Amino acid sequence: MTDDKRGFAEACNGSVLIPEQDHPRGAALAADEEYILRCLGAALIMQWNALPTVLQREIFDVAGAVGRPVETAELRGQIA
């Protein structure tokens, strides 16, 4: 994995973590982020076959790397 992809994966991995003291406000933020991610994911799935194969592979690699390292193989299987 390139440094760009690793950095992106690390940034995404912690993007929904909310400090305990901000939980009420953070819960709404997390719900908004989840909704946005679901919409983007659905749009990506609907356009998947129109994407160049090289881009499909890159997206697959990055998506598989976003999870925790111990879950990477399982996550890649679920995505596939």
Protein Blocks (a to p, Z undefined) as FASTA:
>chain_A
ZZklmmmmmmmmmmmgccfklmmmmmmmmmmmmmmmmmmmmmmmmmmmmpcfklmmmmmm
mmmmmmcfklmmmmmmmmZZ
